[in-house]
C-alpha cells in the first residue's frame, strides 16, 4: 500500500460510517463530528457496518487521498462500537489493513544512539 511514512499518526473512528461518503463527505465528518483537521497529514480510518470494509483518508500535501479496502472472505478486527477515536501505531495499522488482528501487534521501540563513532 502507498503510505506516507511510519511517523504518520493513524486515527480510527470507532463508530461505523455511511460508506457512500467520498473524499469530501469523510473530510467533513472528520472536521465536524470528530473535531479534527483532515488536512494535517493524519490518516483517518473508518469502518463499515459489516466490518468487512474500511476507508481511510489523508492529506498528502497536494490532495486528499481516499483508500477503500474490502476483505473477500473475512472481516477486519475492530474495537467495540462507541463514540470516539482510537490511535494505532504504524505496525498495528499495517496489521489491520492486512486483515490481521492488530491487537496482537506490538511495535519494537528503539532509541536513537547517543553518539556515532
Biopython code that builds the backbone (N, CA, C, O; Angstrom):
import numpy as np
from Bio.PDB.StructureBuilder import StructureBuilder

atoms = [
    (1, "UNK", "N", (0.827, -1.176, 0.000)),
    (1, "UNK", "CA", (0.000, 0.000, 0.000)),
    (1, "UNK", "C", (0.875, 1.245, 0.000)),
    (1, "UNK", "O", (1.945, 1.248, 0.609)),
    (2, "UNK", "N", (0.445, 2.273, -0.657)),
    (2, "UNK", "CA", (1.156, 3.542, -0.647)),
    (2, "UNK", "C", (0.810, 4.232, 0.663)),
    (2, "UNK", "O", (-0.345, 4.578, 0.912)),
    (3, "UNK", "N", (1.817, 4.427, 1.490)),
    (3, "UNK", "CA", (1.589, 5.009, 2.810)),
    (3, "UNK", "C", (2.654, 6.055, 3.044)),
    (3, "UNK", "O", (3.823, 5.807, 2.744)),
    (4, "UNK", "N", (2.293, 7.228, 3.575)),
    (4, "UNK", "CA", (3.242, 8.325, 3.668)),
    (4, "UNK", "C", (4.526, 8.018, 4.426)),
    (4, "UNK", "O", (5.607, 8.222, 3.874)),
    (5, "UNK", "N", (4.461, 7.546, 5.642)),
    (5, "UNK", "CA", (5.655, 7.170, 6.394)),
    (5, "UNK", "C", (5.230, 6.500, 7.680)),
    (5, "UNK", "O", (4.052, 6.515, 8.039)),
    (6, "UNK", "N", (6.190, 5.911, 8.375)),
    (6, "UNK", "CA", (5.827, 5.249, 9.625)),
    (6, "UNK", "C", (5.712, 6.245, 10.777)),
    (6, "UNK", "O", (5.395, 5.847, 11.898)),
    (7, "UNK", "N", (5.958, 7.512, 10.529)),
    (7, "UNK", "CA", (5.816, 8.542, 11.564)),
    (7, "UNK", "C", (4.462, 9.243, 11.511)),
    (7, "UNK", "O", (4.185, 10.115, 12.335)),
    (8, "UNK", "N", (3.631, 8.878, 10.569)),
    (8, "UNK", "CA", (2.316, 9.489, 10.419)),
    (8, "UNK", "C", (1.388, 8.978, 11.514)),
    (8, "UNK", "O", (1.417, 7.799, 11.867)),
    (9, "UNK", "N", (0.580, 9.861, 12.037)),
    (9, "UNK", "CA", (-0.394, 9.495, 13.065)),
    (9, "UNK", "C", (-1.584, 8.805, 12.396)),
    (9, "UNK", "O", (-2.084, 9.276, 11.375)),
    (10, "UNK", "N", (-2.036, 7.684, 12.977)),
    (10, "UNK", "CA", (-3.174, 6.930, 12.450)),
    (10, "UNK", "C", (-4.280, 6.953, 13.497)),
    (10, "UNK", "O", (-4.076, 6.540, 14.639)),
    (11, "UNK", "N", (-5.461, 7.443, 13.096)),
    (11, "UNK", "CA", (-6.594, 7.574, 13.998)),
    (11, "UNK", "C", (-7.765, 6.772, 13.433)),
    (11, "UNK", "O", (-8.100, 6.899, 12.255)),
    (12, "UNK", "N", (-8.381, 5.951, 14.272)),
    (12, "UNK", "CA", (-9.511, 5.118, 13.868)),
    (12, "UNK", "C", (-10.787, 5.675, 14.481)),
    (12, "UNK", "O", (-10.869, 5.871, 15.693)),
    (13, "UNK", "N", (-11.783, 5.930, 13.638)),
    (13, "UNK", "CA", (-13.113, 6.298, 14.123)),
    (13, "UNK", "C", (-13.795, 4.999, 14.540)),
    (13, "UNK", "O", (-13.918, 4.076, 13.734)),
    (14, "UNK", "N", (-14.233, 4.922, 15.776)),
    (14, "UNK", "CA", (-14.714, 3.653, 16.312)),
    (14, "UNK", "C", (-16.159, 3.332, 15.943)),
    (14, "UNK", "O", (-16.599, 2.195, 16.111)),
    (15, "UNK", "N", (-16.894, 4.303, 15.448)),
    (15, "UNK", "CA", (-18.282, 4.108, 15.059)),
    (15, "UNK", "C", (-18.362, 3.899, 13.547)),
    (15, "UNK", "O", (-17.668, 4.602, 12.812)),
    (16, "UNK", "N", (-19.170, 2.973, 13.054)),
    (16, "UNK", "CA", (-19.309, 2.788, 11.598)),
    (16, "UNK", "C", (-19.825, 4.061, 10.923)),
    (16, "UNK", "O", (-20.570, 4.837, 11.521)),
    (17, "UNK", "N", (-19.416, 4.260, 9.672)),
    (17, "UNK", "CA", (-19.862, 5.421, 8.898)),
    (17, "UNK", "C", (-20.604, 4.956, 7.653)),
    (17, "UNK", "O", (-20.511, 3.796, 7.252)),
    (18, "UNK", "N", (-21.337, 5.877, 7.052)),
    (18, "UNK", "CA", (-22.037, 5.634, 5.798)),
    (18, "UNK", "C", (-20.980, 5.509, 4.697)),
    (18, "UNK", "O", (-20.275, 6.475, 4.404)),
    (19, "UNK", "N", (-20.869, 4.341, 4.095)),
    (19, "UNK", "CA", (-19.810, 4.103, 3.113)),
    (19, "UNK", "C", (-20.110, 4.694, 1.743)),
    (19, "UNK", "O", (-19.340, 4.493, 0.804)),
    (20, "UNK", "N", (-21.204, 5.411, 1.616)),
    (20, "UNK", "CA", (-21.453, 6.148, 0.377)),
    (20, "UNK", "C", (-20.665, 7.451, 0.365)),
    (20, "UNK", "O", (-20.554, 8.096, -0.677)),
    (21, "UNK", "N", (-20.117, 7.845, 1.509)),
    (21, "UNK", "CA", (-19.345, 9.080, 1.596)),
    (21, "UNK", "C", (-18.030, 8.934, 0.840)),
    (21, "UNK", "O", (-17.376, 7.892, 0.884)),
    (22, "UNK", "N", (-17.667, 9.999, 0.153)),
    (22, "UNK", "CA", (-16.397, 10.045, -0.562)),
    (22, "UNK", "C", (-15.415, 10.957, 0.152)),
    (22, "UNK", "O", (-15.495, 11.151, 1.365)),
    (23, "UNK", "N", (-14.480, 11.517, -0.624)),
    (23, "UNK", "CA", (-13.445, 12.402, -0.078)),
    (23, "UNK", "C", (-14.038, 13.522, 0.775)),
    (23, "UNK", "O", (-13.704, 13.678, 1.950)),
    (24, "UNK", "N", (-14.921, 14.292, 0.156)),
    (24, "UNK", "CA", (-15.459, 15.475, 0.821)),
    (24, "UNK", "C", (-16.342, 15.124, 2.009)),
    (24, "UNK", "O", (-16.289, 15.795, 3.039)),
    (25, "UNK", "N", (-17.149, 14.084, 1.878)),
    (25, "UNK", "CA", (-18.023, 13.672, 2.976)),
    (25, "UNK", "C", (-17.241, 13.191, 4.188)),
    (25, "UNK", "O", (-17.593, 13.511, 5.323)),
    (26, "UNK", "N", (-16.180, 12.422, 3.953)),
    (26, "UNK", "CA", (-15.366, 11.939, 5.069)),
    (26, "UNK", "C", (-14.545, 13.068, 5.690)),
    (26, "UNK", "O", (-14.368, 13.113, 6.908)),
    (27, "UNK", "N", (-14.045, 13.978, 4.854)),
    (27, "UNK", "CA", (-13.305, 15.130, 5.395)),
    (27, "UNK", "C", (-14.232, 15.996, 6.249)),
    (27, "UNK", "O", (-13.820, 16.489, 7.299)),
    (28, "UNK", "N", (-15.467, 16.184, 5.812)),
    (28, "UNK", "CA", (-16.440, 16.948, 6.601)),
    (28, "UNK", "C", (-16.754, 16.233, 7.909)),
    (28, "UNK", "O", (-16.904, 16.877, 8.948)),
    (29, "UNK", "N", (-16.855, 14.913, 7.866)),
    (29, "UNK", "CA", (-17.101, 14.132, 9.082)),
    (29, "UNK", "C", (-15.944, 14.296, 10.069)),
    (29, "UNK", "O", (-16.168, 14.452, 11.269)),
    (30, "UNK", "N", (-14.714, 14.262, 9.565)),
    (30, "UNK", "CA", (-13.538, 14.453, 10.419)),
    (30, "UNK", "C", (-13.589, 15.822, 11.077)),
    (30, "UNK", "O", (-13.358, 15.948, 12.280)),
    (31, "UNK", "N", (-13.889, 16.838, 10.295)),
    (31, "UNK", "CA", (-13.889, 18.197, 10.822)),
    (31, "UNK", "C", (-15.059, 18.458, 11.762)),
    (31, "UNK", "O", (-14.860, 18.986, 12.856)),
    (32, "UNK", "N", (-16.272, 18.098, 11.359)),
    (32, "UNK", "CA", (-17.472, 18.478, 12.103)),
    (32, "UNK", "C", (-17.836, 17.540, 13.249)),
    (32, "UNK", "O", (-18.275, 18.000, 14.303)),
    (33, "UNK", "N", (-17.664, 16.247, 13.063)),
    (33, "UNK", "CA", (-18.070, 15.300, 14.104)),
    (33, "UNK", "C", (-16.909, 14.854, 14.985)),
    (33, "UNK", "O", (-17.066, 14.703, 16.196)),
    (34, "UNK", "N", (-15.749, 14.644, 14.379)),
    (34, "UNK", "CA", (-14.598, 14.188, 15.158)),
    (34, "UNK", "C", (-13.770, 15.353, 15.699)),
    (34, "UNK", "O", (-12.882, 15.160, 16.529)),
    (35, "UNK", "N", (-14.070, 16.566, 15.220)),
    (35, "UNK", "CA", (-13.390, 17.784, 15.677)),
    (35, "UNK", "C", (-11.871, 17.746, 15.459)),
    (35, "UNK", "O", (-11.094, 18.176, 16.312)),
    (36, "UNK", "N", (-11.477, 17.228, 14.311)),
    (36, "UNK", "CA", (-10.066, 17.167, 13.925)),
    (36, "UNK", "C", (-9.901, 17.857, 12.578)),
    (36, "UNK", "O", (-10.874, 18.051, 11.850)),
    (37, "UNK", "N", (-8.675, 18.223, 12.250)),
    (37, "UNK", "CA", (-8.377, 18.844, 10.960)),
    (37, "UNK", "C", (-7.971, 17.750, 9.973)),
    (37, "UNK", "O", (-6.952, 17.091, 10.175)),
    (38, "UNK", "N", (-8.752, 17.547, 8.908)),
    (38, "UNK", "CA", (-8.423, 16.474, 7.951)),
    (38, "UNK", "C", (-7.221, 16.787, 7.065)),
    (38, "UNK", "O", (-6.792, 15.929, 6.294)),
    (39, "UNK", "N", (-6.672, 17.990, 7.158)),
    (39, "UNK", "CA", (-5.586, 18.403, 6.268)),
    (39, "UNK", "C", (-4.248, 18.534, 6.987)),
    (39, "UNK", "O", (-3.428, 19.377, 6.621)),
    (40, "UNK", "N", (-4.020, 17.711, 8.003)),
    (40, "UNK", "CA", (-2.772, 17.753, 8.761)),
    (40, "UNK", "C", (-1.813, 16.634, 8.375)),
    (40, "UNK", "O", (-0.662, 16.637, 8.814)),
    (41, "UNK", "N", (-2.258, 15.681, 7.568)),
    (41, "UNK", "CA", (-1.433, 14.527, 7.232)),
    (41, "UNK", "C", (-1.754, 13.317, 8.089)),
    (41, "UNK", "O", (-1.212, 12.236, 7.859)),
    (42, "UNK", "N", (-2.624, 13.482, 9.068)),
    (42, "UNK", "CA", (-3.068, 12.351, 9.880)),
    (42, "UNK", "C", (-3.917, 11.419, 9.026)),
    (42, "UNK", "O", (-4.722, 11.881, 8.217)),
    (43, "UNK", "N", (-3.745, 10.116, 9.199)),
    (43, "UNK", "CA", (-4.550, 9.122, 8.483)),
    (43, "UNK", "C", (-5.780, 8.827, 9.330)),
    (43, "UNK", "O", (-5.660, 8.442, 10.493)),
    (44, "UNK", "N", (-6.960, 9.005, 8.751)),
    (44, "UNK", "CA", (-8.224, 8.724, 9.429)),
    (44, "UNK", "C", (-8.823, 7.464, 8.828)),
    (44, "UNK", "O", (-9.052, 7.393, 7.620)),
    (45, "UNK", "N", (-9.078, 6.469, 9.672)),
    (45, "UNK", "CA", (-9.588, 5.166, 9.230)),
    (45, "UNK", "C", (-11.045, 5.041, 9.662)),
    (45, "UNK", "O", (-11.397, 5.367, 10.796)),
    (46, "UNK", "N", (-11.889, 4.565, 8.744)),
    (46, "UNK", "CA", (-13.320, 4.395, 9.001)),
    (46, "UNK", "C", (-13.734, 2.968, 8.703)),
    (46, "UNK", "O", (-13.180, 2.323, 7.814)),
    (47, "UNK", "N", (-14.710, 2.481, 9.449)),
    (47, "UNK", "CA", (-15.209, 1.120, 9.258)),
    (47, "UNK", "C", (-16.624, 1.124, 8.709)),
    (47, "UNK", "O", (-17.361, 2.098, 8.862)),
    (48, "UNK", "N", (-16.993, 0.029, 8.071)),
    (48, "UNK", "CA", (-18.368, -0.153, 7.608)),
    (48, "UNK", "C", (-19.161, -0.892, 8.687)),
    (48, "UNK", "O", (-18.585, -1.422, 9.637)),
    (49, "UNK", "N", (-20.451, -0.922, 8.534)),
    (49, "UNK", "CA", (-21.293, -1.635, 9.495)),
    (49, "UNK", "C", (-21.029, -3.144, 9.483)),
    (49, "UNK", "O", (-21.111, -3.806, 10.518)),
    (50, "UNK", "N", (-20.713, -3.675, 8.307)),
    (50, "UNK", "CA", (-20.495, -5.129, 8.184)),
    (50, "UNK", "C", (-19.099, -5.580, 8.601)),
    (50, "UNK", "O", (-18.832, -6.780, 8.650)),
    (51, "UNK", "N", (-18.214, -4.651, 8.898)),
    (51, "UNK", "CA", (-16.847, -4.936, 9.366)),
    (51, "UNK", "C", (-15.940, -5.571, 8.319)),
    (51, "UNK", "O", (-14.810, -5.939, 8.640)),
    (52, "UNK", "N", (-16.393, -5.711, 7.088)),
    (52, "UNK", "CA", (-15.548, -6.305, 6.059)),
    (52, "UNK", "C", (-14.899, -5.249, 5.168)),
    (52, "UNK", "O", (-14.179, -5.587, 4.228)),
    (53, "UNK", "N", (-15.150, -3.974, 5.459)),
    (53, "UNK", "CA", (-14.619, -2.892, 4.632)),
    (53, "UNK", "C", (-14.025, -1.791, 5.499)),
    (53, "UNK", "O", (-14.437, -1.572, 6.638)),
    (54, "UNK", "N", (-13.052, -1.113, 4.927)),
    (54, "UNK", "CA", (-12.538, 0.085, 5.580)),
    (54, "UNK", "C", (-12.241, 1.132, 4.528)),
    (54, "UNK", "O", (-11.952, 0.814, 3.375)),
    (55, "UNK", "N", (-12.315, 2.378, 4.940)),
    (55, "UNK", "CA", (-11.904, 3.509, 4.114)),
    (55, "UNK", "C", (-10.959, 4.327, 4.955)),
    (55, "UNK", "O", (-11.112, 4.427, 6.173)),
    (56, "UNK", "N", (-9.986, 4.908, 4.300)),
    (56, "UNK", "CA", (-9.125, 5.838, 5.002)),
    (56, "UNK", "C", (-8.874, 7.045, 4.121)),
    (56, "UNK", "O", (-8.830, 6.948, 2.895)),
    (57, "UNK", "N", (-8.709, 8.183, 4.775)),
    (57, "UNK", "CA", (-8.375, 9.398, 4.061)),
    (57, "UNK", "C", (-7.166, 10.035, 4.733)),
    (57, "UNK", "O", (-6.980, 9.922, 5.944)),
    (58, "UNK", "N", (-6.355, 10.701, 3.932)),
    (58, "UNK", "CA", (-5.284, 11.527, 4.471)),
    (58, "UNK", "C", (-4.872, 12.560, 3.433)),
    (58, "UNK", "O", (-5.022, 12.352, 2.229)),
    (59, "UNK", "N", (-4.361, 13.654, 3.915)),
    (59, "UNK", "CA", (-3.850, 14.736, 3.073)),
    (59, "UNK", "C", (-2.378, 14.470, 2.837)),
    (59, "UNK", "O", (-1.609, 14.363, 3.792)),
    (60, "UNK", "N", (-1.970, 14.362, 1.573)),
    (60, "UNK", "CA", (-0.567, 14.061, 1.270)),
    (60, "UNK", "C", (0.237, 15.302, 0.909)),
    (60, "UNK", "O", (1.388, 15.193, 0.485)),
    (61, "UNK", "N", (-0.347, 16.460, 1.069)),
    (61, "UNK", "CA", (0.342, 17.708, 0.757)),
    (61, "UNK", "C", (-0.106, 18.318, -0.556)),
    (61, "UNK", "O", (0.030, 19.524, -0.762)),
    (62, "UNK", "N", (-0.641, 17.489, -1.449)),
    (62, "UNK", "CA", (-1.113, 18.020, -2.730)),
    (62, "UNK", "C", (-2.571, 17.666, -3.002)),
    (62, "UNK", "O", (-3.183, 18.202, -3.926)),
    (63, "UNK", "N", (-3.124, 16.765, -2.199)),
    (63, "UNK", "CA", (-4.513, 16.365, -2.387)),
    (63, "UNK", "C", (-4.957, 15.411, -1.303)),
    (63, "UNK", "O", (-4.149, 14.905, -0.525)),
    (64, "UNK", "N", (-6.242, 15.178, -1.265)),
    (64, "UNK", "CA", (-6.830, 14.274, -0.293)),
    (64, "UNK", "C", (-6.868, 12.870, -0.897)),
    (64, "UNK", "O", (-7.442, 12.664, -1.966)),
    (65, "UNK", "N", (-6.261, 11.917, -0.212)),
    (65, "UNK", "CA", (-6.173, 10.541, -0.697)),
    (65, "UNK", "C", (-7.265, 9.716, -0.019)),
    (65, "UNK", "O", (-7.439, 9.782, 1.198)),
    (66, "UNK", "N", (-7.996, 8.941, -0.814)),
    (66, "UNK", "CA", (-9.031, 8.052, -0.297)),
    (66, "UNK", "C", (-8.663, 6.627, -0.677)),
    (66, "UNK", "O", (-8.419, 6.333, -1.848)),
    (67, "UNK", "N", (-8.623, 5.744, 0.310)),
    (67, "UNK", "CA", (-8.323, 4.329, 0.067)),
    (67, "UNK", "C", (-9.502, 3.523, 0.573)),
    (67, "UNK", "O", (-10.031, 3.794, 1.651)),
    (68, "UNK", "N", (-9.917, 2.528, -0.208)),
    (68, "UNK", "CA", (-11.039, 1.664, 0.143)),
    (68, "UNK", "C", (-10.550, 0.225, 0.050)),
    (68, "UNK", "O", (-9.905, -0.156, -0.927)),
    (69, "UNK", "N", (-10.856, -0.566, 1.059)),
    (69, "UNK", "CA", (-10.476, -1.980, 1.001)),
    (69, "UNK", "C", (-11.633, -2.832, 1.511)),
    (69, "UNK", "O", (-12.264, -2.514, 2.519)),
    (70, "UNK", "N", (-11.897, -3.927, 0.787)),
    (70, "UNK", "CA", (-12.919, -4.891, 1.177)),
    (70, "UNK", "C", (-12.263, -6.255, 1.276)),
    (70, "UNK", "O", (-11.576, -6.687, 0.350)),
    (71, "UNK", "N", (-12.472, -6.937, 2.395)),
    (71, "UNK", "CA", (-11.982, -8.307, 2.529)),
    (71, "UNK", "C", (-13.022, -9.241, 1.915)),
    (71, "UNK", "O", (-14.223, -9.055, 2.113)),
    (72, "UNK", "N", (-12.568, -10.228, 1.183)),
    (72, "UNK", "CA", (-13.479, -11.115, 0.475)),
    (72, "UNK", "C", (-14.058, -12.228, 1.350)),
    (72, "UNK", "O", (-15.234, -12.564, 1.213)),
    (73, "UNK", "N", (-13.253, -12.804, 2.243)),
    (73, "UNK", "CA", (-13.732, -13.962, 2.994)),
    (73, "UNK", "C", (-13.709, -13.774, 4.497)),
    (73, "UNK", "O", (-14.107, -14.676, 5.234)),
    (74, "UNK", "N", (-13.259, -12.641, 4.965)),
    (74, "UNK", "CA", (-13.123, -12.421, 6.399)),
    (74, "UNK", "C", (-13.632, -11.036, 6.750)),
    (74, "UNK", "O", (-14.123, -10.307, 5.888)),
    (75, "UNK", "N", (-13.512, -10.678, 8.018)),
    (75, "UNK", "CA", (-13.836, -9.329, 8.467)),
    (75, "UNK", "C", (-12.617, -8.746, 9.186)),
    (75, "UNK", "O", (-11.764, -9.481, 9.683)),
    (76, "UNK", "N", (-12.553, -7.425, 9.230)),
    (76, "UNK", "CA", (-11.491, -6.746, 9.957)),
    (76, "UNK", "C", (-11.763, -6.860, 11.450)),
    (76, "UNK", "O", (-12.915, -6.956, 11.874)),
    (77, "UNK", "N", (-10.702, -6.848, 12.242)),
    (77, "UNK", "CA", (-10.830, -6.813, 13.690)),
    (77, "UNK", "C", (-10.936, -5.350, 14.094)),
    (77, "UNK", "O", (-10.009, -4.571, 13.869)),
    (78, "UNK", "N", (-12.060, -4.977, 14.688)),
    (78, "UNK", "CA", (-12.303, -3.591, 15.079)),
    (78, "UNK", "C", (-12.485, -3.510, 16.584)),
    (78, "UNK", "O", (-12.848, -4.500, 17.219)),
    (79, "UNK", "N", (-12.239, -2.349, 17.156)),
    (79, "UNK", "CA", (-12.582, -2.147, 18.569)),
    (79, "UNK", "C", (-14.105, -2.125, 18.707)),
    (79, "UNK", "O", (-14.819, -2.052, 17.707)),
    (80, "UNK", "N", (-14.597, -2.187, 19.939)),
    (80, "UNK", "CA", (-16.040, -2.129, 20.160)),
    (80, "UNK", "C", (-16.628, -0.846, 19.614)),
    (80, "UNK", "O", (-15.956, 0.185, 19.580)),
    (81, "UNK", "N", (-17.889, -0.903, 19.183)),
    (81, "UNK", "CA", (-18.556, 0.263, 18.608)),
    (81, "UNK", "C", (-18.955, 1.215, 19.728)),
    (81, "UNK", "O", (-19.718, 0.862, 20.627)),
    (82, "UNK", "N", (-18.422, 2.425, 19.652)),
    (82, "UNK", "CA", (-18.789, 3.509, 20.569)),
    (82, "UNK", "C", (-18.288, 4.805, 19.965)),
    (82, "UNK", "O", (-17.522, 4.788, 19.002)),
    (83, "UNK", "N", (-18.709, 5.915, 20.516)),
    (83, "UNK", "CA", (-18.228, 7.204, 20.030)),
    (83, "UNK", "C", (-16.759, 7.359, 20.359)),
    (83, "UNK", "O", (-16.258, 6.782, 21.324)),
    (84, "UNK", "N", (-16.086, 8.134, 19.555)),
    (84, "UNK", "CA", (-14.706, 8.445, 19.872)),
    (84, "UNK", "C", (-13.717, 7.966, 18.836)),
    (84, "UNK", "O", (-14.070, 7.417, 17.792)),
    (85, "UNK", "N", (-12.456, 8.200, 19.174)),
    (85, "UNK", "CA", (-11.333, 7.867, 18.299)),
    (85, "UNK", "C", (-10.353, 6.986, 19.041)),
    (85, "UNK", "O", (-10.325, 6.955, 20.271)),
    (86, "UNK", "N", (-9.557, 6.280, 18.282)),
    (86, "UNK", "CA", (-8.507, 5.451, 18.833)),
    (86, "UNK", "C", (-7.278, 5.616, 17.947)),
    (86, "UNK", "O", (-7.398, 5.693, 16.724)),
    (87, "UNK", "N", (-6.113, 5.671, 18.552)),
    (87, "UNK", "CA", (-4.871, 5.807, 17.801)),
    (87, "UNK", "C", (-4.196, 4.455, 17.661)),
    (87, "UNK", "O", (-4.131, 3.683, 18.618)),
    (88, "UNK", "N", (-3.689, 4.167, 16.456)),
    (88, "UNK", "CA", (-2.910, 2.959, 16.205)),
    (88, "UNK", "C", (-1.491, 3.365, 15.842)),
    (88, "UNK", "O", (-1.276, 4.405, 15.220)),
    (89, "UNK", "N", (-0.522, 2.540, 16.231)),
    (89, "UNK", "CA", (0.831, 2.797, 15.742)),
    (89, "UNK", "C", (0.935, 2.200, 14.332)),
    (89, "UNK", "O", (0.015, 1.530, 13.863)),
    (90, "UNK", "N", (2.055, 2.449, 13.672)),
    (90, "UNK", "CA", (2.208, 2.032, 12.276)),
    (90, "UNK", "C", (2.082, 0.512, 12.116)),
    (90, "UNK", "O", (1.430, 0.044, 11.182)),
    (91, "UNK", "N", (2.691, -0.251, 13.005)),
    (91, "UNK", "CA", (2.645, -1.717, 12.911)),
    (91, "UNK", "C", (1.213, -2.229, 13.098)),
    (91, "UNK", "O", (0.779, -3.141, 12.395)),
    (92, "UNK", "N", (0.490, -1.645, 14.038)),
    (92, "UNK", "CA", (-0.899, -2.058, 14.262)),
    (92, "UNK", "C", (-1.756, -1.723, 13.049)),
    (92, "UNK", "O", (-2.613, -2.514, 12.655)),
    (93, "UNK", "N", (-1.526, -0.542, 12.451)),
    (93, "UNK", "CA", (-2.286, -0.179, 11.262)),
    (93, "UNK", "C", (-2.006, -1.135, 10.110)),
    (93, "UNK", "O", (-2.931, -1.564, 9.420)),
    (94, "UNK", "N", (-0.752, -1.467, 9.901)),
    (94, "UNK", "CA", (-0.405, -2.395, 8.819)),
    (94, "UNK", "C", (-1.095, -3.746, 9.027)),
    (94, "UNK", "O", (-1.562, -4.358, 8.067)),
    (95, "UNK", "N", (-1.160, -4.211, 10.278)),
    (95, "UNK", "CA", (-1.848, -5.469, 10.574)),
    (95, "UNK", "C", (-3.339, -5.339, 10.291)),
    (95, "UNK", "O", (-3.931, -6.225, 9.674)),
    (96, "UNK", "N", (-3.954, -4.244, 10.735)),
    (96, "UNK", "CA", (-5.380, -4.019, 10.468)),
    (96, "UNK", "C", (-5.643, -4.023, 8.975)),
    (96, "UNK", "O", (-6.569, -4.689, 8.511)),
    (97, "UNK", "N", (-4.837, -3.285, 8.211)),
    (97, "UNK", "CA", (-5.038, -3.173, 6.773)),
    (97, "UNK", "C", (-4.864, -4.521, 6.073)),
    (97, "UNK", "O", (-5.498, -4.776, 5.049)),
    (98, "UNK", "N", (-4.011, -5.379, 6.623)),
    (98, "UNK", "CA", (-3.789, -6.707, 6.042)),
    (98, "UNK", "C", (-4.871, -7.704, 6.455)),
    (98, "UNK", "O", (-4.878, -8.840, 5.980)),
    (99, "UNK", "N", (-5.781, -7.288, 7.334)),
    (99, "UNK", "CA", (-6.833, -8.187, 7.778)),
    (99, "UNK", "C", (-6.435, -9.029, 8.971)),
    (99, "UNK", "O", (-7.126, -9.992, 9.305)),
    (100, "UNK", "N", (-5.325, -8.681, 9.626)),
    (100, "UNK", "CA", (-4.851, -9.428, 10.793)),
    (100, "UNK", "C", (-5.393, -8.805, 12.078)),
    (100, "UNK", "O", (-5.950, -7.707, 12.058)),
    (101, "UNK", "N", (-5.228, -9.505, 13.178)),
    (101, "UNK", "CA", (-5.665, -8.991, 14.469)),
    (101, "UNK", "C", (-4.625, -8.004, 14.991)),
    (101, "UNK", "O", (-3.605, -8.413, 15.545)),
    (102, "UNK", "N", (-4.874, -6.727, 14.819)),
    (102, "UNK", "CA", (-3.930, -5.671, 15.195)),
    (102, "UNK", "C", (-3.688, -5.616, 16.699)),
    (102, "UNK", "O", (-2.679, -5.063, 17.135)),
    (103, "UNK", "N", (-4.591, -6.177, 17.502)),
    (103, "UNK", "CA", (-4.444, -6.129, 18.965)),
    (103, "UNK", "C", (-3.265, -6.967, 19.440)),
    (103, "UNK", "O", (-2.788, -6.781, 20.559)),
    (104, "UNK", "N", (-2.792, -7.881, 18.611)),
    (104, "UNK", "CA", (-1.678, -8.746, 18.988)),
    (104, "UNK", "C", (-0.320, -8.207, 18.533)),
    (104, "UNK", "O", (0.711, -8.836, 18.773)),
    (105, "UNK", "N", (-0.319, -7.059, 17.886)),
    (105, "UNK", "CA", (0.911, -6.495, 17.327)),
    (105, "UNK", "C", (1.466, -5.445, 18.275)),
    (105, "UNK", "O", (0.746, -4.566, 18.749)),
    (106, "UNK", "N", (2.747, -5.555, 18.538)),
    (106, "UNK", "CA", (3.453, -4.570, 19.351)),
    (106, "UNK", "C", (4.660, -4.094, 18.544)),
    (106, "UNK", "O", (5.465, -4.898, 18.074)),
    (107, "UNK", "N", (4.768, -2.803, 18.394)),
    (107, "UNK", "CA", (5.916, -2.242, 17.675)),
    (107, "UNK", "C", (7.131, -2.271, 18.583)),
    (107, "UNK", "O", (7.019, -2.060, 19.791)),
    (108, "UNK", "N", (8.281, -2.532, 18.004)),
    (108, "UNK", "CA", (9.529, -2.513, 18.746)),
    (108, "UNK", "C", (9.958, -1.053, 18.898)),
    (108, "UNK", "O", (10.102, -0.331, 17.912)),
    (109, "UNK", "N", (10.155, -0.640, 20.120)),
    (109, "UNK", "CA", (10.599, 0.731, 20.382)),
    (109, "UNK", "C", (12.124, 0.742, 20.422)),
    (109, "UNK", "O", (12.727, -0.009, 21.189)),
    (110, "UNK", "N", (12.738, 1.565, 19.623)),
    (110, "UNK", "CA", (14.191, 1.661, 19.594)),
    (110, "UNK", "C", (14.593, 3.121, 19.790)),
    (110, "UNK", "O", (14.033, 4.027, 19.172)),
    (111, "UNK", "N", (15.568, 3.324, 20.657)),
    (111, "UNK", "CA", (16.086, 4.678, 20.868)),
    (111, "UNK", "C", (17.218, 4.936, 19.890)),
    (111, "UNK", "O", (17.968, 4.032, 19.521)),
    (112, "UNK", "N", (17.321, 6.189, 19.481)),
    (112, "UNK", "CA", (18.432, 6.568, 18.610)),
    (112, "UNK", "C", (19.719, 6.546, 19.418)),
    (112, "UNK", "O", (19.699, 6.892, 20.599)),
    (113, "UNK", "N", (20.828, 6.155, 18.825)),
    (113, "UNK", "CA", (22.099, 6.130, 19.557)),
    (113, "UNK", "C", (22.490, 7.532, 20.024)),
    (113, "UNK", "O", (22.196, 8.522, 19.355)),
    (114, "UNK", "N", (23.150, 7.604, 21.169)),
    (114, "UNK", "CA", (23.581, 8.887, 21.722)),
    (114, "UNK", "C", (24.743, 9.472, 20.930)),
    (114, "UNK", "O", (24.862, 10.692, 20.810)),
    (115, "UNK", "N", (25.594, 8.615, 20.394)),
    (115, "UNK", "CA", (26.761, 9.106, 19.639)),
    (115, "UNK", "C", (27.076, 8.116, 18.516)),
    (115, "UNK", "O", (26.750, 6.932, 18.589)),
    (116, "UNK", "N", (27.709, 8.637, 17.497)),
    (116, "UNK", "CA", (28.123, 7.812, 16.366)),
    (116, "UNK", "C", (29.636, 7.860, 16.286)),
    (116, "UNK", "O", (30.239, 8.928, 16.393)),
    (117, "UNK", "N", (30.247, 6.702, 16.097)),
    (117, "UNK", "CA", (31.719, 6.654, 16.019)),
    (117, "UNK", "C", (32.191, 6.848, 14.608)),
    (117, "UNK", "O", (33.395, 6.838, 14.353)),
]
sb = StructureBuilder()
sb.init_structure("model")
sb.init_model(0)
sb.init_chain("A")
sb.init_seg("    ")
for serial, (resi, resn, name, xyz) in enumerate(atoms, 1):
    if name == "N":
        sb.init_residue(resn, " ", resi, " ")
    sb.init_atom(name, np.array(xyz, "f"), 0.0, 1.0, " ", f" {name:<3s}", serial, name[0])
structure = sb.get_structure()
